[in-house]
Amino acid sequence: MRTKWIGAVVLAVALAGCGADPSSQPGADINDTKSNKVTGDVHEWGIEVSASKARAGKVVFAIANFGTIQHEFLVTKTSFEPGKIPLGDNNRFDEELEGIEVVDEIPEWPVNEAKVLTLDLEAGTYELLCNIAGHYANGMHHTFIVE
């Protein structure tokens, strides 16, 4: 599994045109790492990224699906607390709900593939997440701050 992870990260970094992963630097704390070129992955039941902060402007996300099923990757701007977006009866949240703006997404994609999403983000608090039924509730979300 570790070899697959390394290969996919190398692919994701190449796709995004990134240099070294800032979270791999000695003493790096992912919550303090700031980068506008973010690598990461989605899997059951989480989202891992190389940085949790970026500067306002162009942000590139190179994300691999290391799960055993398809996932999606949404970048949402929200006023809800992390992990607290209200879910409907279908175990998903309404993407038109007041207090949520879906900025853009990588729609569901196959296992062991990487995709790139480039966005122009304003300062604010975002939540990176998967909104497939049950996935958000099971922990597939990550707070991302743009300063």
mmCIF file of the C-alpha atoms, coordinates in Angstrom:
data_MODEL
# 
_entry.id   MODEL 
# 
loop_
_atom_site.group_PDB 
_atom_site.id 
_atom_site.type_symbol 
_atom_site.label_atom_id 
_atom_site.label_alt_id 
_atom_site.label_comp_id 
_atom_site.label_asym_id 
_atom_site.label_entity_id 
_atom_site.label_seq_id 
_atom_site.pdbx_PDB_ins_code 
_atom_site.Cartn_x 
_atom_site.Cartn_y 
_atom_site.Cartn_z 
_atom_site.occupancy 
_atom_site.B_iso_or_equiv 
_atom_site.pdbx_formal_charge 
_atom_site.auth_seq_id 
_atom_site.auth_comp_id 
_atom_site.auth_asym_id 
_atom_site.auth_atom_id 
_atom_site.pdbx_PDB_model_num 
ATOM 1   C CA . MET A 1 1   ? 0.000   0.000  0.000   1.00 0.00 ? 1   MET A CA 1 
ATOM 2   C CA . ARG A 1 2   ? 2.864   2.399  0.829   1.00 0.00 ? 2   ARG A CA 1 
ATOM 3   C CA . THR A 1 3   ? 4.331   1.935  -2.678  1.00 0.00 ? 3   THR A CA 1 
ATOM 4   C CA . LYS A 1 4   ? 0.958   2.710  -4.247  1.00 0.00 ? 4   LYS A CA 1 
ATOM 5   C CA . TRP A 1 5   ? 0.721   5.848  -2.059  1.00 0.00 ? 5   TRP A CA 1 
ATOM 6   C CA . ILE A 1 6   ? 4.186   7.071  -3.071  1.00 0.00 ? 6   ILE A CA 1 
ATOM 7   C CA . GLY A 1 7   ? 3.507   6.451  -6.770  1.00 0.00 ? 7   GLY A CA 1 
ATOM 8   C CA . ALA A 1 8   ? 0.185   8.268  -6.692  1.00 0.00 ? 8   ALA A CA 1 
ATOM 9   C CA . VAL A 1 9   ? 1.607   11.228 -4.791  1.00 0.00 ? 9   VAL A CA 1 
ATOM 10  C CA . VAL A 1 10  ? 4.407   11.504 -7.343  1.00 0.00 ? 10  VAL A CA 1 
ATOM 11  C CA . LEU A 1 11  ? 1.762   11.435 -10.100 1.00 0.00 ? 11  LEU A CA 1 
ATOM 12  C CA . ALA A 1 12  ? -0.380  14.033 -8.326  1.00 0.00 ? 12  ALA A CA 1 
ATOM 13  C CA . VAL A 1 13  ? 2.614   16.297 -7.756  1.00 0.00 ? 13  VAL A CA 1 
ATOM 14  C CA . ALA A 1 14  ? 3.632   15.993 -11.405 1.00 0.00 ? 14  ALA A CA 1 
ATOM 15  C CA . LEU A 1 15  ? 0.082   16.767 -12.555 1.00 0.00 ? 15  LEU A CA 1 
ATOM 16  C CA . ALA A 1 16  ? -0.056  19.891 -10.399 1.00 0.00 ? 16  ALA A CA 1 
ATOM 17  C CA . GLY A 1 17  ? 3.440   21.033 -11.329 1.00 0.00 ? 17  GLY A CA 1 
ATOM 18  C CA . CYS A 1 18  ? 4.362   21.162 -7.655  1.00 0.00 ? 18  CYS A CA 1 
ATOM 19  C CA . GLY A 1 19  ? 7.759   21.103 -6.017  1.00 0.00 ? 19  GLY A CA 1 
ATOM 20  C CA . ALA A 1 20  ? 8.400   19.309 -2.745  1.00 0.00 ? 20  ALA A CA 1 
ATOM 21  C CA . ASP A 1 21  ? 5.431   18.457 -0.546  1.00 0.00 ? 21  ASP A CA 1 
ATOM 22  C CA . PRO A 1 22  ? 5.625   21.079 2.228   1.00 0.00 ? 22  PRO A CA 1 
ATOM 23  C CA . SER A 1 23  ? 4.195   18.660 4.795   1.00 0.00 ? 23  SER A CA 1 
ATOM 24  C CA . SER A 1 24  ? 7.171   16.349 4.290   1.00 0.00 ? 24  SER A CA 1 
ATOM 25  C CA . GLN A 1 25  ? 9.606   18.935 5.657   1.00 0.00 ? 25  GLN A CA 1 
ATOM 26  C CA . PRO A 1 26  ? 11.087  18.115 9.077   1.00 0.00 ? 26  PRO A CA 1 
ATOM 27  C CA . GLY A 1 27  ? 8.948   19.532 11.872  1.00 0.00 ? 27  GLY A CA 1 
ATOM 28  C CA . ALA A 1 28  ? 6.050   20.402 9.529   1.00 0.00 ? 28  ALA A CA 1 
ATOM 29  C CA . ASP A 1 29  ? 2.610   20.602 11.134  1.00 0.00 ? 29  ASP A CA 1 
ATOM 30  C CA . ILE A 1 30  ? -0.119  20.043 8.531   1.00 0.00 ? 30  ILE A CA 1 
ATOM 31  C CA . ASN A 1 31  ? -2.392  22.553 10.285  1.00 0.00 ? 31  ASN A CA 1 
ATOM 32  C CA . ASP A 1 32  ? 0.251   25.289 9.902   1.00 0.00 ? 32  ASP A CA 1 
ATOM 33  C CA . THR A 1 33  ? 1.433   24.360 6.415   1.00 0.00 ? 33  THR A CA 1 
ATOM 34  C CA . LYS A 1 34  ? 0.463   26.936 3.796   1.00 0.00 ? 34  LYS A CA 1 
ATOM 35  C CA . SER A 1 35  ? 0.670   26.164 0.082   1.00 0.00 ? 35  SER A CA 1 
ATOM 36  C CA . ASN A 1 36  ? -1.228  27.079 -3.060  1.00 0.00 ? 36  ASN A CA 1 
ATOM 37  C CA . LYS A 1 37  ? -0.257  23.730 -4.586  1.00 0.00 ? 37  LYS A CA 1 
ATOM 38  C CA . VAL A 1 38  ? -1.953  21.047 -2.509  1.00 0.00 ? 38  VAL A CA 1 
ATOM 39  C CA . THR A 1 39  ? -1.571  17.301 -2.971  1.00 0.00 ? 39  THR A CA 1 
ATOM 40  C CA . GLY A 1 40  ? -3.666  14.718 -1.192  1.00 0.00 ? 40  GLY A CA 1 
ATOM 41  C CA . ASP A 1 41  ? -6.075  11.841 -1.336  1.00 0.00 ? 41  ASP A CA 1 
ATOM 42  C CA . VAL A 1 42  ? -9.616  10.721 -0.608  1.00 0.00 ? 42  VAL A CA 1 
ATOM 43  C CA . HIS A 1 43  ? -10.338 7.326  0.938   1.00 0.00 ? 43  HIS A CA 1 
ATOM 44  C CA . GLU A 1 44  ? -12.794 5.599  3.252   1.00 0.00 ? 44  GLU A CA 1 
ATOM 45  C CA . TRP A 1 45  ? -13.431 7.732  5.439   1.00 0.00 ? 45  TRP A CA 1 
ATOM 46  C CA . GLY A 1 46  ? -11.180 10.722 5.145   1.00 0.00 ? 46  GLY A CA 1 
ATOM 47  C CA . ILE A 1 47  ? -9.544  13.427 3.123   1.00 0.00 ? 47  ILE A CA 1 
ATOM 48  C CA . GLU A 1 48  ? -5.794  13.976 3.585   1.00 0.00 ? 48  GLU A CA 1 
ATOM 49  C CA . VAL A 1 49  ? -4.047  17.042 2.151   1.00 0.00 ? 49  VAL A CA 1 
ATOM 50  C CA . SER A 1 50  ? -0.474  18.350 2.241   1.00 0.00 ? 50  SER A CA 1 
ATOM 51  C CA . ALA A 1 51  ? -1.536  21.802 3.496   1.00 0.00 ? 51  ALA A CA 1 
ATOM 52  C CA . SER A 1 52  ? -4.507  23.177 5.403   1.00 0.00 ? 52  SER A CA 1 
ATOM 53  C CA . LYS A 1 53  ? -3.925  26.813 4.426   1.00 0.00 ? 53  LYS A CA 1 
ATOM 54  C CA . ALA A 1 54  ? -3.284  28.827 1.266   1.00 0.00 ? 54  ALA A CA 1 
ATOM 55  C CA . ARG A 1 55  ? -2.919  32.426 0.179   1.00 0.00 ? 55  ARG A CA 1 
ATOM 56  C CA . ALA A 1 56  ? -5.895  33.994 -1.623  1.00 0.00 ? 56  ALA A CA 1 
ATOM 57  C CA . GLY A 1 57  ? -5.658  33.476 -5.374  1.00 0.00 ? 57  GLY A CA 1 
ATOM 58  C CA . LYS A 1 58  ? -4.933  30.468 -7.559  1.00 0.00 ? 58  LYS A CA 1 
ATOM 59  C CA . VAL A 1 59  ? -4.971  27.187 -5.607  1.00 0.00 ? 59  VAL A CA 1 
ATOM 60  C CA . VAL A 1 60  ? -4.218  23.855 -7.289  1.00 0.00 ? 60  VAL A CA 1 
ATOM 61  C CA . PHE A 1 61  ? -5.517  20.631 -5.715  1.00 0.00 ? 61  PHE A CA 1 
ATOM 62  C CA . ALA A 1 62  ? -3.990  17.377 -7.043  1.00 0.00 ? 62  ALA A CA 1 
ATOM 63  C CA . ILE A 1 63  ? -6.047  14.635 -5.400  1.00 0.00 ? 63  ILE A CA 1 
ATOM 64  C CA . ALA A 1 64  ? -5.797  10.836 -5.735  1.00 0.00 ? 64  ALA A CA 1 
ATOM 65  C CA . ASN A 1 65  ? -8.558  8.353  -4.912  1.00 0.00 ? 65  ASN A CA 1 
ATOM 66  C CA . PHE A 1 66  ? -6.972  5.754  -2.622  1.00 0.00 ? 66  PHE A CA 1 
ATOM 67  C CA . GLY A 1 67  ? -10.286 4.305  -1.509  1.00 0.00 ? 67  GLY A CA 1 
ATOM 68  C CA . THR A 1 68  ? -11.866 1.059  -2.612  1.00 0.00 ? 68  THR A CA 1 
ATOM 69  C CA . ILE A 1 69  ? -14.863 2.864  -4.156  1.00 0.00 ? 69  ILE A CA 1 
ATOM 70  C CA . GLN A 1 70  ? -15.477 6.043  -6.116  1.00 0.00 ? 70  GLN A CA 1 
ATOM 71  C CA . HIS A 1 71  ? -15.371 9.344  -4.244  1.00 0.00 ? 71  HIS A CA 1 
ATOM 72  C CA . GLU A 1 72  ? -15.845 12.998 -5.136  1.00 0.00 ? 72  GLU A CA 1 
ATOM 73  C CA . PHE A 1 73  ? -13.951 16.072 -3.957  1.00 0.00 ? 73  PHE A CA 1 
ATOM 74  C CA . LEU A 1 74  ? -15.918 19.259 -3.324  1.00 0.00 ? 74  LEU A CA 1 
ATOM 75  C CA . VAL A 1 75  ? -14.471 22.606 -2.312  1.00 0.00 ? 75  VAL A CA 1 
ATOM 76  C CA . THR A 1 76  ? -17.189 24.398 -0.340  1.00 0.00 ? 76  THR A CA 1 
ATOM 77  C CA . LYS A 1 77  ? -17.260 27.771 1.365   1.00 0.00 ? 77  LYS A CA 1 
ATOM 78  C CA . THR A 1 78  ? -19.426 27.427 4.423   1.00 0.00 ? 78  THR A CA 1 
ATOM 79  C CA . SER A 1 79  ? -20.554 29.176 7.572   1.00 0.00 ? 79  SER A CA 1 
ATOM 80  C CA . PHE A 1 80  ? -21.185 25.812 9.296   1.00 0.00 ? 80  PHE A CA 1 
ATOM 81  C CA . GLU A 1 81  ? -18.733 24.424 11.849  1.00 0.00 ? 81  GLU A CA 1 
ATOM 82  C CA . PRO A 1 82  ? -16.474 21.669 10.444  1.00 0.00 ? 82  PRO A CA 1 
ATOM 83  C CA . GLY A 1 83  ? -18.414 18.415 10.107  1.00 0.00 ? 83  GLY A CA 1 
ATOM 84  C CA . LYS A 1 84  ? -21.712 20.098 11.058  1.00 0.00 ? 84  LYS A CA 1 
ATOM 85  C CA . ILE A 1 85  ? -23.401 20.661 7.684   1.00 0.00 ? 85  ILE A CA 1 
ATOM 86  C CA . PRO A 1 86  ? -26.976 19.406 8.184   1.00 0.00 ? 86  PRO A CA 1 
ATOM 87  C CA . LEU A 1 87  ? -27.761 16.195 6.310   1.00 0.00 ? 87  LEU A CA 1 
ATOM 88  C CA . GLY A 1 88  ? -31.075 15.278 4.700   1.00 0.00 ? 88  GLY A CA 1 
ATOM 89  C CA . ASP A 1 89  ? -32.941 11.977 4.760   1.00 0.00 ? 89  ASP A CA 1 
ATOM 90  C CA . ASN A 1 90  ? -30.711 10.768 1.906   1.00 0.00 ? 90  ASN A CA 1 
ATOM 91  C CA . ASN A 1 91  ? -27.613 11.094 4.196   1.00 0.00 ? 91  ASN A CA 1 
ATOM 92  C CA . ARG A 1 92  ? -26.219 13.912 2.024   1.00 0.00 ? 92  ARG A CA 1 
ATOM 93  C CA . PHE A 1 93  ? -26.469 17.670 2.407   1.00 0.00 ? 93  PHE A CA 1 
ATOM 94  C CA . ASP A 1 94  ? -28.408 19.887 0.013   1.00 0.00 ? 94  ASP A CA 1 
ATOM 95  C CA . GLU A 1 95  ? -25.772 21.627 -2.115  1.00 0.00 ? 95  GLU A CA 1 
ATOM 96  C CA . GLU A 1 96  ? -28.166 24.600 -2.500  1.00 0.00 ? 96  GLU A CA 1 
ATOM 97  C CA . LEU A 1 97  ? -28.520 24.984 1.292   1.00 0.00 ? 97  LEU A CA 1 
ATOM 98  C CA . GLU A 1 98  ? -28.155 28.489 2.723   1.00 0.00 ? 98  GLU A CA 1 
ATOM 99  C CA . GLY A 1 99  ? -24.747 28.802 4.373   1.00 0.00 ? 99  GLY A CA 1 
ATOM 100 C CA . ILE A 1 100 ? -23.028 26.592 1.777   1.00 0.00 ? 100 ILE A CA 1 
ATOM 101 C CA . GLU A 1 101 ? -21.449 27.503 -1.542  1.00 0.00 ? 101 GLU A CA 1 
ATOM 102 C CA . VAL A 1 102 ? -20.041 24.673 -3.639  1.00 0.00 ? 102 VAL A CA 1 
ATOM 103 C CA . VAL A 1 103 ? -17.161 26.489 -5.325  1.00 0.00 ? 103 VAL A CA 1 
ATOM 104 C CA . ASP A 1 104 ? -16.268 23.576 -7.621  1.00 0.00 ? 104 ASP A CA 1 
ATOM 105 C CA . GLU A 1 105 ? -15.662 19.858 -7.545  1.00 0.00 ? 105 GLU A CA 1 
ATOM 106 C CA . ILE A 1 106 ? -13.991 16.811 -8.967  1.00 0.00 ? 106 ILE A CA 1 
ATOM 107 C CA . PRO A 1 107 ? -17.004 14.577 -9.672  1.00 0.00 ? 107 PRO A CA 1 
ATOM 108 C CA . GLU A 1 108 ? -16.898 10.897 -8.673  1.00 0.00 ? 108 GLU A CA 1 
ATOM 109 C CA . TRP A 1 109 ? -13.807 9.247  -10.108 1.00 0.00 ? 109 TRP A CA 1 
ATOM 110 C CA . PRO A 1 110 ? -12.290 5.753  -10.115 1.00 0.00 ? 110 PRO A CA 1 
ATOM 111 C CA . VAL A 1 111 ? -9.996  4.227  -7.528  1.00 0.00 ? 111 VAL A CA 1 
ATOM 112 C CA . ASN A 1 112 ? -6.217  4.684  -7.997  1.00 0.00 ? 112 ASN A CA 1 
ATOM 113 C CA . GLU A 1 113 ? -6.579  7.715  -10.263 1.00 0.00 ? 113 GLU A CA 1 
ATOM 114 C CA . ALA A 1 114 ? -5.519  11.300 -9.567  1.00 0.00 ? 114 ALA A CA 1 
ATOM 115 C CA . LYS A 1 115 ? -7.366  14.426 -10.689 1.00 0.00 ? 115 LYS A CA 1 
ATOM 116 C CA . VAL A 1 116 ? -6.438  18.117 -10.606 1.00 0.00 ? 116 VAL A CA 1 
ATOM 117 C CA . LEU A 1 117 ? -8.737  21.015 -9.703  1.00 0.00 ? 117 LEU A CA 1 
ATOM 118 C CA . THR A 1 118 ? -7.496  24.610 -10.100 1.00 0.00 ? 118 THR A CA 1 
ATOM 119 C CA . LEU A 1 119 ? -9.496  27.379 -8.428  1.00 0.00 ? 119 LEU A CA 1 
ATOM 120 C CA . ASP A 1 120 ? -9.254  31.099 -7.708  1.00 0.00 ? 120 ASP A CA 1 
ATOM 121 C CA . LEU A 1 121 ? -10.144 31.267 -3.996  1.00 0.00 ? 121 LEU A CA 1 
ATOM 122 C CA . GLU A 1 122 ? -10.947 34.300 -1.869  1.00 0.00 ? 122 GLU A CA 1 
ATOM 123 C CA . ALA A 1 123 ? -9.960  34.549 1.781   1.00 0.00 ? 123 ALA A CA 1 
ATOM 124 C CA . GLY A 1 124 ? -12.246 32.523 4.033   1.00 0.00 ? 124 GLY A CA 1 
ATOM 125 C CA . THR A 1 125 ? -12.966 29.146 5.586   1.00 0.00 ? 125 THR A CA 1 
ATOM 126 C CA . TYR A 1 126 ? -13.624 26.252 3.244   1.00 0.00 ? 126 TYR A CA 1 
ATOM 127 C CA . GLU A 1 127 ? -14.466 22.625 3.789   1.00 0.00 ? 127 GLU A CA 1 
ATOM 128 C CA . LEU A 1 128 ? -13.004 20.000 1.451   1.00 0.00 ? 128 LEU A CA 1 
ATOM 129 C CA . LEU A 1 129 ? -15.404 17.064 1.385   1.00 0.00 ? 129 LEU A CA 1 
ATOM 130 C CA . CYS A 1 130 ? -17.179 14.168 -0.287  1.00 0.00 ? 130 CYS A CA 1 
ATOM 131 C CA . ASN A 1 131 ? -20.987 14.458 -0.469  1.00 0.00 ? 131 ASN A CA 1 
ATOM 132 C CA . ILE A 1 132 ? -21.813 10.937 -1.637  1.00 0.00 ? 132 ILE A CA 1 
ATOM 133 C CA . ALA A 1 133 ? -24.500 9.460  0.641   1.00 0.00 ? 133 ALA A CA 1 
ATOM 134 C CA . GLY A 1 134 ? -22.946 8.626  4.017   1.00 0.00 ? 134 GLY A CA 1 
ATOM 135 C CA . HIS A 1 135 ? -19.415 9.779  3.198   1.00 0.00 ? 135 HIS A CA 1 
ATOM 136 C CA . TYR A 1 136 ? -19.536 13.232 4.850   1.00 0.00 ? 136 TYR A CA 1 
ATOM 137 C CA . ALA A 1 137 ? -21.167 11.764 7.979   1.00 0.00 ? 137 ALA A CA 1 
ATOM 138 C CA . ASN A 1 138 ? -18.388 9.142  8.147   1.00 0.00 ? 138 ASN A CA 1 
ATOM 139 C CA . GLY A 1 139 ? -15.669 11.795 8.287   1.00 0.00 ? 139 GLY A CA 1 
ATOM 140 C CA . MET A 1 140 ? -14.847 12.718 4.704   1.00 0.00 ? 140 MET A CA 1 
ATOM 141 C CA . HIS A 1 141 ? -14.251 16.417 5.319   1.00 0.00 ? 141 HIS A CA 1 
ATOM 142 C CA . HIS A 1 142 ? -11.268 18.675 6.006   1.00 0.00 ? 142 HIS A CA 1 
ATOM 143 C CA . THR A 1 143 ? -11.145 22.376 6.951   1.00 0.00 ? 143 THR A CA 1 
ATOM 144 C CA . PHE A 1 144 ? -9.101  24.530 4.576   1.00 0.00 ? 144 PHE A CA 1 
ATOM 145 C CA . ILE A 1 145 ? -8.274  28.191 5.329   1.00 0.00 ? 145 ILE A CA 1 
ATOM 146 C CA . VAL A 1 146 ? -7.481  30.778 2.657   1.00 0.00 ? 146 VAL A CA 1 
ATOM 147 C CA . GLU A 1 147 ? -5.767  33.920 4.026   1.00 0.00 ? 147 GLU A CA 1 
# 
